[in-house]
């Protein structure tokens, strides 16, 4: 029984690490794109304001950040 608990715990830990890695990769991609458009600081401040690493929140922050460059 403890063997299965150890395996379950290991799967949870590995799953969370993989999730964090994919979210960081997504954040870095949005940051790079925002930097190319000259609004990386705005993207970072919006991400900090939302205080979340949810993929939908990252996309929303990116869209808000680049919206300032469309009019310019």
C-alpha positions in Angstrom: 0.0 0.0 0.0 2.8 2.5 0.8 4.4 1.7 -2.6 1.3 3.0 -4.3 1.2 6.1 -2.1 4.9 6.8 -3.0 4.1 6.3 -6.7 1.1 8.6 -6.5 3.1 11.2 -4.7 5.9 11.0 -7.2 3.4 11.4 -10.1 1.8 14.5 -8.4 5.2 16.1 -7.9 6.4 15.3 -11.5 3.1 16.5 -12.9 3.3 19.8 -11.0 6.9 20.3 -12.2 5.9 19.7 -15.8 3.0 22.1 -15.5 5.2 24.8 -14.0 7.7 24.3 -16.8 5.1 24.6 -19.5 3.6 27.7 -17.9 7.1 29.3 -17.7 7.7 28.5 -21.3 4.3 30.1 -22.3 5.1 33.2 -20.2 8.6 33.5 -21.8 7.0 33.2 -25.3 4.4 36.0 -24.5 7.2 38.1 -23.0 9.4 37.7 -26.1 6.5 38.6 -28.3 5.6 41.7 -26.2 9.3 42.7 -26.2 9.4 42.6 -30.0 6.5 45.0 -30.0 8.1 47.2 -27.4 5.6 46.6 -24.6 7.4 44.0 -22.4 7.3 46.2 -19.3 3.5 46.7 -19.7 3.1 42.9 -20.1 5.1 42.2 -16.9 3.1 44.8 -14.9 -0.2 43.3 -16.1 0.9 39.8 -15.2 2.0 41.1 -11.7 -1.4 42.9 -11.3 -3.3 39.7 -12.1 -0.9 37.7 -9.9 -1.6 34.5 -11.8 0.1 32.1 -14.1 -3.1 30.7 -15.6 -2.6 30.4 -19.4 -5.8 32.4 -20.1 -4.5 35.2 -17.8 -1.1 35.2 -19.6 -2.9 35.5 -22.9 -5.1 38.3 -21.7 -2.1 40.2 -20.3 -0.3 39.8 -23.6 -3.4 41.0 -25.5 -3.8 44.0 -23.2 -0.1 44.9 -23.5 0.0 44.8 -27.3 -3.3 46.8 -27.5 -1.3 49.9 -26.6 0.9 49.5 -29.7 -1.9 49.0 -32.2 -2.9 52.6 -32.1 0.6 53.9 -32.3 
